[in-house]
Amino acid sequence: MVELSELRTFQAVVQAGGINKAAEALHRAQSSITVRVQQLEEKLGVALFIREGRSLQLSPAGKVLMDYAERLLDLAQEASEATRNDRPKGLLRLGAMESTAAVRLPQPLGVFHEMYPDVTLELYSDDPRELIQRVLKGELDTALIADSMSDKRLNSMAIYEEELVIVAEAKHPPIASPKDVPSRALLAFHPGCPHRQRLEDWFARSRTKPQRIVEVGSYHVILGCVAVGMGIALMPRSVLGTYVERSCLSVHPLPPRFNRAITRLIWRKDSPEANILALSRVLLKVHGRFQD
């Protein structure tokens, strides 16, 4: 099997136009270069050069090998650069919750695209539990989750903190506890959503059970249903700024135990970090750590 070192020596001889100049360029002895070329010819079973006195001309087989050598050496260099951890480049697959993707990411992703044009970013939305599993499986490079994370295979970085609030229709009376919600109807995402779990825990702490949970797949649909009195919902306060019918809603604070959620960036410890750390710097720059 031909080695890359042999191809580099062969390429150097061709580019330099002879053994002597190649030896100077590679800082090697002339005899060493000669031996390497002879070994390569023996390995391939062909003459790579036409020798006329002291001059060397590529043989037809040598011309074929030179074409492959250049491509292989370029590919090896590209592979080396792609696996280095010091330059953002290539594909970055980012996962996020629906609220994060809709409210928090548009601005920083625009900045990221301008700062790192060599990175192609793909965005996927899912609940935190699924996002964690997809990162562990290598289906995503990194993800933003609003949930606790203790898996030792993952790195984690706190990016910002969300204030969580109860949202009800505009005419709803003040809500200090679940007992102040006569309908006890909740509008929420599927069970994997940490905000839904927090709302259910808030009810459970007051020894009250929701009468009904309506599962909805979009915050804007949830807000529309809340606005017409179908029930209440828990969500980041930042989401409310995207809703045009804000006057149709009332906002109610939660107790300190329930009203804060830290959003973390997670990634596998064995993953190349250049793209991920570049993204984290942009996220922190745009939003600021633990800022609403």
C-alpha positions in Angstrom: 0.0 0.0 0.0 1.3 3.4 -0.9 1.8 5.7 2.0 1.1 9.5 2.1 4.7 10.2 3.0 5.8 8.5 -0.2 3.3 10.5 -2.2 4.6 13.7 -0.6 8.2 12.8 -1.5 7.1 12.0 -5.1 5.2 15.3 -5.3 8.1 17.2 -4.0 10.4 15.7 -6.7 8.0 16.6 -9.5 7.4 20.1 -8.2 11.1 20.8 -7.6 12.1 19.3 -11.0 14.6 16.9 -9.6 16.1 15.0 -6.6 18.6 17.6 -5.5 16.1 20.5 -5.3 13.5 18.2 -3.7 16.0 17.2 -1.0 16.7 20.9 -0.3 13.0 21.7 0.0 12.3 18.7 2.3 15.6 19.2 4.3 16.5 15.6 3.6 19.6 13.9 2.1 19.6 13.3 -1.6 20.2 9.6 -1.2 17.1 9.4 1.1 14.9 10.9 -1.6 16.4 8.7 -4.3 15.7 5.6 -2.2 12.1 6.7 -1.4 11.4 7.2 -5.1 13.0 3.8 -6.0 10.9 2.1 -3.3 7.7 3.7 -4.6 8.5 2.5 -8.1 9.2 -1.0 -6.9 6.0 -1.0 -4.9 3.9 0.0 -7.9 5.9 -2.0 -10.4 6.3 0.9 -12.9 8.8 3.5 -13.7 7.6 6.9 -12.6 10.3 9.0 -14.3 12.2 9.0 -17.6 15.8 9.5 -16.7 17.9 11.4 -19.2 21.2 12.2 -17.6 20.6 14.3 -14.5 17.1 15.4 -15.6 13.9 13.6 -14.7 10.7 13.7 -16.7 7.5 12.1 -15.6 6.6 8.9 -17.3 3.0 8.2 -18.4 2.5 6.2 -15.2 4.1 9.0 -13.3 1.6 11.5 -14.7 -1.2 9.3 -13.6 0.2 8.9 -10.1 0.8 12.6 -9.9 -2.9 13.3 -10.5 -3.9 10.9 -7.8 -1.2 12.1 -5.4 -2.4 15.7 -5.6 -6.0 14.7 -4.9 -5.1 12.3 -2.1 -2.8 14.8 -0.4 -5.4 17.6 -0.7 -8.0 15.3 0.8 -5.7 14.3 3.6 -5.2 18.0 4.4 -8.9 18.7 4.2 -9.6 15.8 6.6 -6.9 17.1 9.0 -8.4 20.6 9.0 -12.0 19.3 9.4 -11.1 17.3 12.6 -9.2 20.2 14.2 -11.0 21.9 17.0 -9.7 25.4 16.4 -11.7 26.7 13.3 -15.5 26.9 12.9 -16.3 25.1 9.7 -18.7 22.6 8.1 -22.1 21.5 9.4 -23.6 22.4 12.8 -26.9 20.7 13.7 -28.6 22.6 16.5 -31.7 21.4 18.4 -34.0 23.6 20.5 -37.4 23.8 22.1 -40.1 25.4 20.1 -40.2 28.5 22.2 -36.4 28.9 22.1 -36.3 28.5 18.4 -39.1 31.0 17.8 -38.1 33.7 20.2 -34.5 33.4 21.3 -32.7 32.2 18.2 -33.5 34.4 15.1 -31.2 37.3 16.1 -28.2 35.3 17.3 -28.4 32.9 14.4 -28.3 35.9 12.0 -25.2 37.1 13.8 -23.6 33.7 13.8 -24.1 33.4 10.0 -22.4 36.7 9.5 -19.5 35.9 11.8 -18.9 32.3 10.6 -19.9 32.0 6.9 -18.0 28.7 6.6 -20.5 27.0 9.0 -23.7 25.6 7.7 -26.3 25.6 10.5 -29.4 23.4 10.6 -32.0 23.9 13.2 -34.3 21.2 14.6 -37.2 21.6 17.2 -38.1 19.0 19.8 -38.7 18.5 23.5 -35.7 18.4 25.8 -35.7 14.7 26.5 -35.7 13.9 22.8 -33.0 16.6 22.2 -30.7 15.0 24.8 -31.1 11.6 23.2 -30.5 12.9 19.7 -27.3 14.6 20.9 -26.1 11.4 22.6 -26.8 9.4 19.4 -24.9 11.9 17.3 -28.0 13.0 15.4 -27.5 16.6 16.7 -24.2 18.3 17.5 -25.6 20.5 20.2 -29.0 21.5 21.7 -30.5 24.2 23.9 -32.6 22.7 26.6 -34.6 24.2 29.5 -34.2 21.2 31.8 -31.8 19.7 34.3 -29.1 17.6 32.8 -26.7 15.2 34.7 -25.5 12.8 32.0 -21.7 12.5 32.4 -21.3 12.0 28.6 -22.4 15.6 28.0 -20.9 19.0 28.5 -23.3 21.8 29.6 -23.2 25.6 29.5 -25.8 27.9 31.0 -26.8 30.4 28.4 -29.7 32.4 29.8 -32.5 32.3 32.3 -36.2 32.5 31.4 -39.0 33.9 33.6 -42.0 31.7 33.5 -45.5 33.1 34.0 -49.1 31.9 34.0 -51.2 33.3 31.1 -55.0 33.5 31.2 -57.7 35.4 29.3 -57.8 39.1 29.9 -60.8 39.1 32.3 -59.5 36.3 34.4 -59.2 37.3 38.1 -55.7 37.2 39.8 -54.1 33.8 40.1 -52.1 33.1 43.2 -52.5 29.4 43.3 -54.2 26.6 41.2 -57.3 27.0 43.4 -57.8 30.4 41.7 -58.3 28.6 38.3 -62.0 27.6 38.3 -61.9 25.7 35.1 -58.6 23.9 36.0 -58.1 23.4 32.3 -54.5 23.5 31.1 -53.1 24.2 27.6 -49.7 22.7 27.2 -47.3 20.8 25.0 -46.9 17.0 25.2 -45.7 15.4 28.4 -42.0 15.7 27.5 -42.2 19.5 27.8 -40.5 20.7 31.0 -42.9 23.7 31.2 -45.9 21.4 31.3 -44.2 19.3 34.0 -43.6 22.5 36.0 -47.2 23.5 35.7 -48.4 20.1 36.8 -46.0 20.2 39.7 -47.4 23.6 40.7 -50.9 22.1 40.8 -49.7 19.0 42.7 -48.0 21.2 45.4 -51.4 22.7 46.1 -52.9 19.3 46.2 -55.0 20.1 43.2 -55.4 18.2 40.0 -56.1 19.7 36.6 -59.5 18.7 35.3 -58.3 18.7 31.7 -55.1 19.1 29.8 -55.4 20.1 26.1 -52.2 19.3 24.2 -51.2 21.8 21.6 -48.2 21.9 19.3 -47.5 25.7 19.1 -47.2 28.5 21.5 -49.2 30.8 19.3 -52.1 28.3 19.1 -51.9 28.0 22.9 -52.1 31.8 23.3 -55.0 31.9 21.0 -56.9 29.3 23.0 -56.0 31.0 26.2 -57.3 34.4 24.9 -60.8 32.9 24.2 -61.0 31.4 27.7 -60.2 27.7 27.0 -57.8 27.5 30.0 -54.5 28.7 31.3 -50.9 28.0 30.3 -47.4 28.4 31.6 -44.7 29.8 29.3 -41.6 32.0 29.1 -42.5 35.7 29.4 -40.4 36.3 26.3 -42.9 34.4 24.2 -45.6 37.0 24.9 -43.7 39.6 23.0 -44.4 37.8 19.7 -48.2 37.7 20.2 -50.1 40.4 18.5 -53.3 40.1 20.6 -51.5 40.7 23.8 -54.4 42.8 25.1 -56.6 39.7 25.2 -54.3 38.1 27.8 -53.6 38.5 31.5 -50.3 37.5 33.0 -49.8 36.1 36.5 -46.5 35.6 38.3 -45.5 32.2 39.7 -43.9 31.6 43.1 -40.1 31.7 43.1 -39.9 27.9 43.3 -41.5 27.7 39.8 -40.8 30.9 38.0 -37.3 30.4 36.7 -35.8 28.0 34.1 -32.2 28.0 33.0 -31.6 27.3 29.3 -28.4 25.3 28.7 -26.4 24.4 25.7 -25.4 20.8 25.7 -23.0 18.7 23.6 -21.1 15.4 23.7 -17.7 15.6 25.5 -16.1 13.8 22.6 -17.5 16.2 19.9 -15.3 18.7 18.0 -16.0 21.9 19.8 -15.0 24.7 17.4 -18.5 25.3 16.0 -20.3 24.7 19.3 -18.1 27.1 21.3 -18.5 29.7 18.5 -22.2 29.4 18.8 -22.1 29.7 22.6 -20.1 32.9 22.3 -22.7 34.4 19.9 -25.6 33.3 22.1 -24.0 34.9 25.2 -23.1 38.0 23.3 -26.6 38.6 22.0 -28.7 37.6 25.0 -26.2 37.7 27.9 -26.0 35.0 30.5 -29.1 34.8 32.7 -30.8 37.8 31.0 -34.4 37.9 30.0 
